[in-house]
Amino acid sequence: MKKIKIKKKRKFKFRLIAYAFIMFLGYELTFNIIMNIKLVNSNEDFLKALIADSNYHLLYEKKASDIFTKLFSKILDVNKPVSILENILHFTPNEENMTYVSNPKLDEVEKLEVNPTVFIYNTHQTEAYQGKALEGYNITPGVMMASYILQDKLAQINIKANVMEDNITDYLNLNNMKYSKSYEASRIFLKDALNKYPNYKLIIDLHRDALTKDKSTVIINNKSCAKISFVVGEKHQNYEANLKITNIINDKIKLKYQNLTRGVITKGEKGSNGIYNQDLNPNIILIEIGGQENTIDEVLNTIELIAPIIGEYVNES
């Protein structure tokens, strides 16, 4: 009788564990499917979601980021169910003789995070675009919003980018500095960012130009887009390196969308800045997207075009 009871208890425990695992497996599969469904289907919906967040930032597609999902992904890839055999049972198929060999590589949990390869910031954070982004939101769209849009679009092609969140306007006010000293202020925060991650492949100072609508807008693929331009300072030792990178990216954009870019502008004449903090790193570029009469929707259309090109350069470098 005791043996029968013990066997029944063991069977019950085994079933309980099996049911728990099946429930967990079903939860994770369902969770991953739901979290990969797009939140929005149009630019307008995307902008509304973007503005609704306190940081002007919401991912275009949901990404599962909880620790359980990260750990689970190391055990089972929903797109490759055989990974459960490879990672838990520690073997991989050998196609030649269909035997199994040891798999010594198991990713460590602490290596789940990937270092960013792009840094985006705005020396002139208050540069705004035309009108209010959407009805019902009292937020004027500007270059900071454009930075977060670019970050999201790069994330969609697996390029991790950081956006500077420090408030340059507050820094200027606290230190009684004029707006003309914005580059001195952004230099401080940029140095901090470079000290934390010195291996950025590309650093973008994103601005908005001062142009009339006819000069800052172009129609591409039946969409109204904000034209772009690049500025390179000549008064520093990294000038040639900065210019080379800028020309590579500009040429790539020009090759696909000839009328989208207004070209590369070099500044070193007397009275100009001529540096733009580009002396801090050879991988810094200054890009101007649109003008004061462009809408954030036109800026978004442009970023959708240039983000893959920027990603292409980052992967090549």
N, C-alpha and C positions, 0 to 999 in steps of 0.2 A: 504493500500500500504506500509506503514512504517513497519507494522508487518511482511509483506512478505519479505521486504528487510532485516530486522533484522534477520529473520529466515535463509535467504539465506547466510547472512554474518556468522552466527554461524555455519551453515553447512560447509561453505567454510573453516573456521578456524579449525573445527574439522577434516575435510578431510586433511588439510595441516599438522596438527599435526600427524594424523594417517600415512600419506605418509612419513613424516620425520622419524617417529619411525620405520616403515617398512624398509626404506632405511638404517637406522643406524643398525638395526638388521641384515640385509643382509650383510652390510659391515663387521660387527664384526664376523659373522659366517664365511664368506669368508676369513677374515684376520686370524682367529684362525686356519683354515684348512691349509692355505698357510704357516703360521709360524710354523706348526708342521711337515712340510715335511722335511725329512733329506736333509742336504746340500750335503752330500757325500755318496758314496756307497762302498768305499774301504779305506784301511789304507793309501794308497798313496795320495788319494784325501784329506783325513783328514789332513795329515801332510802338504800338500801344503797350505791348508786353514789356518792351525795353524801358519805356518811360515810367510805367507803373511801379517799377522797382525803385527803392530809395537810392540805389547806386546807379541808376540809369542802365542797369545791366541785367539781362536775363538770357540764358542760352537759347539759341534758335531751336535746338533740339534738346530734349531732356537727356541728362547724362546721369546714370546711376553712380553715386559716389560714396555710399555708405560702406563701412569697413566689411560688413558681412558679404556684400556683393563683390567687393574687391577680392576677398579671400575665396569666395565661391568661384570667381572667374579663373582662379589659379587651379581649381580642381576640375571644372567643367566648362568648356567653351560651348555655348548653346549652338554655335554653328558647326562644331566638331564634337559630337557626343563621344567619339572614341577617346577624347582627351581624358575622360575619367579613368580609362584603363592605363593611359600613359603616365598620369600623375599620381594616382592613388596606388596602383598596383606596381608602379615603377618598371614598366617595360614598354618598348615601342616595337612595332612590327618591322621585321627585316624582310624586304620584298624578295630577296634572292632565294631564301630557303624557308621563309615563313616561320622562322624561329623567333625567339624574343631575346633581346639584349638589354642589359642594364641601362637605365637612364639616370646618370649621375647629376643632371642639372635640375635643380628645383629652385625656382625664384624665391628670394627672400622677401618677407612681408615688407620690410623697411624700404625696398626698392620699387614699391608700387608707384611712387610719385616720379614724374619725369621733369627734369629741369627745363625751364623755358628757353627758347632760342631767339625770341623776338621781344623787344621792349618798346612800348609805345608811350609817348608823353606829349604834353601840349605846353609849350612855353607861354603861349597866349591863350590861356584857358577860357577867357571871356569872349573870344571871337564867335559870333553867332551867325546863324543862317536865317533865311527869310521866314517871318511869321512864327506861329506856334505850331508845334508838331502835329497835334491832334486836338480836336474839340474836347473840352473837359479836363485838360491838363494845363496847369499854369507854369509850364516849363519851356523856356526858349531853347530850341535845339541849337547846339553848337559843336565845336570841334571835340569837346570831351565826349559827347555822345557818339561822334564819328569814330573816336578811338575804340570805344567799346564795341561798336558794330564791326570794326575791322578785327578786333580780337575774336569775336564770335565766328566771323567768316573764316579766319585762319584755323580756328579750332575744328571746323567742319572738315578740313583737309589735314588734320592731325599735326598742325603746327601750334605749339603752345606759346602764347604771348602773355606778357604781363603789361598792365596799364598802370601808370603812375597815378596814385590817388591823393597825393599831397596837394594842398590848396595853395597855389602860388599867390593868388590875390590876397589871402589872409596874411601870408608871409610878408608881402610888400607893405600892407597896411600896418602890421605890427612893428615893422622896422622903418616906418616912415620913408619908404622907397617909392619913387615914381614908376609909372607903368613902363617907361623907357628902360628901366633896370630889370625887366622881366627875365632876360637871359642870365643875369647874375643870380637871380633867385632860382631859376630852373637848374642852373649849374650845380647848386648845392644838392638838390634832390637827385639829380642825375648821377653825381658822384657816389651818393649813397647806394643807388641802384646798381652801379657798376662794381662797387665793393662787394655787394652781396652776390651778384652773378657776373663775374668778369668775362664770361665766355659767350655773351650774346653774339649771334651771327649777324643780327641786323637790329639797329636802333633807329626808331622813326620819331622825329619831331613833327607832329601833324598840325598843320595850320590851315587857315582859310584866307584866300587872297581878297583884294579889294578891286573888284571888276564889275562892270555892268553885265546884265544877264546875257546879252547877245555874245559877249566875249568869253563868258564862263560856262556856256552850255552847249551840248552837242547831242544829236539824236543817234543812238546806236541800238541796233536790234529793236527798233520801234519804241525805245524808251528814252526819256529825257535824262541825260547824265551830266554831272558836274565835271567840267574839265579839270585837269591836274597840271601841275608844274613842279619843278624841283629847283632848290636853291642851294648852291655850294659856295662857302666862303673861301677866299684865296689867301687870307692873311694868317696862315698857320702851317705847321710842318706836315699835317696829315692831308693837306689839300688834294694832292694827286690820288691818294688812296680813296678819299671820299668821292672825288670826281669819277674815278673808275667804277666804283660800285653804283653810283647814281646813273652813270651812262649805261651800264649793263641793264639795270631795271627799266630805265626809260626806253631803251632800244627794244626790250622784250614787249613792253606795252605798245610801243609804236608799231611793232611788227604785226600785232593782232588787231589793234584799234588805233589806226594812224591818227585820227582826228581827236582822240581823247586827250592826248598830252600836248601841252604847249611848249614842251622842251625843258632843257636844263639852263638855268640862269646862274652865272658865276658873278660874285660880287667881291671886289677887292679895292674898288676905287675909294678915294678920299671921302670921308663922311659916311661911308657904309659900315655896317657891323663887321663884315669880312671874316667872322669866326663862327658864330652861331653855335658855340660849344662843340663844334666838330673836331676841335683839337684834342678832346678828351678820349676819342676812340676813332680808329679808321673806318669803323662800320656804321657810323652815324650818317643818316640822310635826313634832309628836310623836304617834306612834301606838302604842297598846298592843294587842297581839294575844294574846288568851286570858289564862289565869291559870296558877298553879303546878300545877293538877290536869289541865290539858289535855295531850294528847299532841302530838308533833311532826306526826303524821299529820293531826290536826284543824287544826293551824296551816297545814299545806300545803293542805288543802281550802279554808281561808279565803283564802289568798294566791292560789289559782287563781281565786277570785271577784273579788278586789279589784285584781289586777294590771292587767287590761284597763281598769278604771275609772281607775286612776292613769295608765295610758298615754293614755287619752282626754283627761284633764286636761292632761298634758304637751304633747300635740299641739295642743290648743286654745290653750295659753298661748304 
